[in-house]
Every structure is written in structure tokens, then in C-alpha cells.
Amino acid sequence: MASPLRVRFAPSPTGYLHIGGARTALFNYLYARRFGGTFILRIEDTDLERSTPESLKAILDGLKWLDIGWDEGPEKEGPHAPYFQTQRLDTYRDHADQLIAAGKAYRCYCTQEEIRERRAQAEKEGRAYKYEGTCRDRKEAPEGRASVVRFKMPSAEGSVSFDDLVLGKITKEYSDLDDWVMLRGDGIPLYNYGCVIDDHLMDITVVSRGQEHVNSTFPQLMLYQALGWEPPRFAHLPLILGPDREKLSKRKHKEADVMLHKANGILPEALLNFVIRLGWSHGNEEVISRPQMTEWFDFKDVGSTSGVWNPDKLLWLNQHYLKTLPPSDIAARLAPFLAQQGQTLAADDVRLERFVLAFRERAKTLVEMATMALPYLKQGVTLDEKAAAKHLAGDSLALLRQVREEAASLSGWEVAALDAVIKTVSERAGVGMGKVAQPVRVAVTGNTTSPGIGETLQLLGKDEALRRLDAALARGPQ
């Protein structure tokens, strides 16, 4: 009987949640959801100098914002706790001792200085450096020297292979591997050792990670073999490249930061839709909903070609979701962006949803939508002088006055009634509606572009709209 599906995402808390990490988490999450598995979040915090609580919080916040929920891990303790590597150090030491006792690992007393000198000599000679096995058969510990634990590679010729769910069969000769360090002198496990111990003890059945880890898989497989454990299946995901077609990195690309996109007004639905298409596809589908992701995702559909960051496509997707998600939903997300600009509206303020309906065809982000809404929340207006000279002069002022009088008499302040005022004034004057609407638009917004005139007046509210009309009329001919 096959083991229950268990997958994991194992970030290091040394910075923000990277887009590549978010994609790895998403792929594992979707795979678990589609096939009835369990998704584990494990924190590989063994880089003691760079791991911080702030980085851990940034990773958890990023996953929560994207709604990539884990079944076991921090804040969701399960049967395989603890889920932080620094809380599992005794486990790593115990297994290292077992391997040493079985003659499959050994203590190495070579100093870092000695290793550096040998590596430098190998570079001078134009050859790749491999540990020479100096301490392989050492029986006694040199006095005063600390040790690391090295894995003892088989001395016989051979090769190690695995069938990757994305890349197919990959093979490496034993001769290409050396006696790698498993455990540092202070008891901290190195990546290739710690993740194998944890993956096995947490019953992980599929390991999905970036292609940069392909070469790490071979020493890990040798460790599984030495411990007599069945290895999981592996799926190595293609790289994500920046717009410059170089690997998307924290150092070079601001786009790598998941939470920067939140600050920029990108919706999590849009970012997930964008990210899932960086290496995976389902036919020619571009817009993919969360239920569709869960229904369709499989590692067999992940390609081996790197995905390239396309900011225009992300904005296109974001606008799609701004236009298609329920206006009330977008309104709730718009409120914090208005608050950042000093306009705090109550959650039930009807203006929020009106702003969404008015600007979602134009705005590509929540930041843009908030910027478009801001002039409707402030008192007064700054007139574009060129627009005012054209539209707030001569006969236009008389039409503007009529609109002001008709609008002031309305018992309600709805779009249909306001549009009817414009129509009535235009018919009475025998001019097109544009001849009436445009002076009103300039008077209340300061320029010649806005949503429909009835919608524009409604967004302002009756009191502010009348104040702005009065200010334009008081300005008089210039």
C-alpha cells in the first residue's frame, strides 16, 4: 500500500518570502490539495547569523496573504513537531553517531585553513577540488582540534540515479561526489544532511524544489541508501528569470519580494495566477482561478524551461481580477490604500464600492484606484487652467448655473437623476449633452476626464459637488 502523500515547503528565514519560494509553496500546496495529501511547513533556520524572527514573520505573512495554508508547521503543531531545525539538533547528532558507528561516516579534523589551502592548490592546477579523505581512516582524535562529520562515499565505482517528476532520469557517477560534510563542529546540520533526516522523519513522500538543488539530490540519495531508508520522489522546478533574463534574485530584482507586490496594490489572486504560469501550464489557459488550480495542477505539467517575469502580464491579470471579483471584496481591500493617503473610510461606507465600480476599468492596481479616488474625497479642486479657459467661459457658465440649480433641487443624489439633469439642461438650451457635461466635469474635477458625469457627481456627494460648482461659478469669466 502506498504511503499517504506528504509534501513540504522548507524556507530559510533569512529574508522576505521570495517569489520562487512562493511558487514552490504553491505547487506543493496544490499538489497536496488535488491528491488528498498533507502540506507541511518546515523552517530551516540553521543559518544562525542570518535567521531572524522578522524574516520568519515575513515568510508567514506572505504565505497567509497568498492564502497558501499549511497543515502542519509553525502555529499548527502536528505529530512531527518540532518544525524548526534548530529545535531538532539532538536528532541530527543521534543519526550522525549511528552512521559513524556503522562505518558510513567519520569525524574529520582538517581545519578550514587546511581545506582552503588545498582548494587553492587545486585551482592553480586547473582541477576541481574534492576532499582527499585525509581523516577517512583516522583512529584517534588529534588533541585540541574540533571536528566535523563527513559522509563516507563508497570506494567502489558506481552511480546514483533518480527519476525526476519534471526532468526525467538523472544520473551521477560516484567519482563526481566527495566525502561531504554532514554536521558542523557545533552540531548544526548542513543542508544535504538536515533535510534528509527531517524529510524521512516527517514521512515526506514528494520533495519539490528549484532546479538549483538537482546536484544536492545525489549526496542526499547516498545518505538515504546508507541509512536504509526509502527516498521520496523528487520534482525540480524551473528557474524564474527577471525581466533582464537573469535569475530572479533578491539582490538584483525588486520583483522577487512577494510583499512588495501587496504594497504596490497587486491582488493575491493575480499574483498567484501569474506565478503558477511561470513553469506550469494547462493548455492555453491564462486566467486560472483558485478552484481550477486545485483541479488541474500536477507536476507532470511542469516544464523544464525557465519562466520569465513579465510585469505587463501581471498588471493585465491584476486588472482582470479588479474587474471580475465582487466589488464589495475589492472595496474592502481598497480602504487601506486610501487610509495610507489620509482618507480613512468606514468599512460600510458606500463610497468605497462606488469607487471600485467607477475606476476598475481604468486602474491596474489598488494604488492607482486609490489615487483616482483621492480627489473625490478632498474638499475643493485644482483647476487645469487650459481646461477652465475652454469650458468655464461664455455660454458654458450659464449652462453650469442651470445644472447647479436643477441638481440642488434633487431629493436624492443618484446617477440616473443626475444624468437626467444634464439631459434636461442640454435639451432646454438646444445643445448636445457634451456641451453641458464637460463644463460640469471641469468644474468638479478640475480637468476633462472622469467617469460618466452622473457617476462623477455621485462620487463627490451632493454637498461637495455643489460647493465645487459654486466655486467655478464664483470664479466667473477670466
Secondary structure, DSSP 4 states (H G I P E B T S, - for coil): -PPPPEEEE---SSSSPBHHHHHHHHHHHHHHHHTT-EEEE-B----TTT--HHHHHHHHHHHHHTT---SBBTTB--TT---BGGG-HHHHHHHHHHHHHTTSEEEE---HHHHHHHHHHHHHTT-------TTTT--SPPTT---EEEE---SS--EEEEEETTTEEEEEEGGG----EEE-TTSPBPHHHHHHHHHHHTT--EEEEEGGGHHHHHHHHHHHHHHT----EEEEEPPEE-TTSSB--TTT-GGGBHHHHHHTT--HHHHHHHHHTTTB-STT--S--HHHHHHH--GGGB-SSPEE--HHHHHHHHHHHHHHS-HHHHHHHHHHHHHHTT----TT-HHHHHHHHHHTTT-SSHHHHHHHHGGGTSSS-PPPHHHHHHHSSTHHHHHHHHHHHHHHT-SS--HHHHHHHHHHHHHHHTS-HHHHHHHHHHHHHSSS--S-HHHHHHHH-HHHHHHHHHHHHHH---
